Amino acid sequence: MLYRFKNELGAFVFWSNSCGDLHRNGDYDIKDVSELSSNLQYAYKNLWRETYPVYCYLAEFNTREGIALELSYDRCYASDCGISYAELIEIAHDKAVQLSRKYPDYDVIMGEDAITWSDESKDTVIYIILPWDTDPKKVEEIADFMDEIGYKIPEEKKDKYSKNQALFEDYKKSIKTFMDDTILLDAALDESTMTDEEKQLYEIIAQCRGKLVEVHNKINDPIWVMPTPFKED
């Protein structure tokens, strides 16, 4: 069954990280494998592995214990692929559907922006939950399939975004030119002689210019940053 969440993973519990260090959702460390349930101990010994082509975690979902294999997507990856993050999320959803249809006996979870890192960046993730008694050869098969399909971006998506990307770059240049011109006007303006109405009008212009700086720095940038003045390209 396929589950889709936003900013969360539902009843998903991590019992390890991808390196095999034991913990419960990062809340507290587990000092010894004997502290785990018997099912998780079996999964840790027989199924968890650091050498799969995708990340593997000791995990639990809806009280079903075993391992979780992961695909992960972020804004930097979208930028590297030449597509928007919104498009990448929909592509990820297509991957989750494909994975669920190929392996209908297992739960597949998609969490949009479900993983938050220390720098506040977010990842969209897909997990397939494999019960503790899954055949190890089946785990290898599924891991290989996820690696095969997980990060392929349809060419038509790239082509479409490339055209838009070029147009937005032109927007960016036009905004930069406009901003440079208004800065020259600022230098010639004598604020001491301005009327109250002119001061109010200039305040509105300054607010609009601030928004344009924000828009300029957002265009084709995977992470929204608004420094002052313009970011260097």
Secondary structure as GFF3:
##gff-version 3
##sequence-region A 1 233
A	DSSP	beta_strand	2	6	.	.	.	ID=ss1
A	DSSP	beta_strand	12	14	.	.	.	ID=ss2
A	DSSP	beta_strand	23	24	.	.	.	ID=ss3
A	DSSP	beta_strand	28	29	.	.	.	ID=ss4
A	DSSP	three_ten_helix	33	35	.	.	.	ID=ss5
A	DSSP	alpha_helix	38	46	.	.	.	ID=ss6
A	DSSP	beta_strand	55	61	.	.	.	ID=ss7
A	DSSP	beta_strand	64	73	.	.	.	ID=ss8
A	DSSP	alpha_helix	75	81	.	.	.	ID=ss9
A	DSSP	alpha_helix	85	102	.	.	.	ID=ss10
A	DSSP	beta_strand	107	116	.	.	.	ID=ss11
A	DSSP	beta_strand	122	131	.	.	.	ID=ss12
A	DSSP	alpha_helix	136	149	.	.	.	ID=ss13
A	DSSP	alpha_helix	155	188	.	.	.	ID=ss14
A	DSSP	three_ten_helix	191	193	.	.	.	ID=ss15
A	DSSP	alpha_helix	196	218	.	.	.	ID=ss16
###
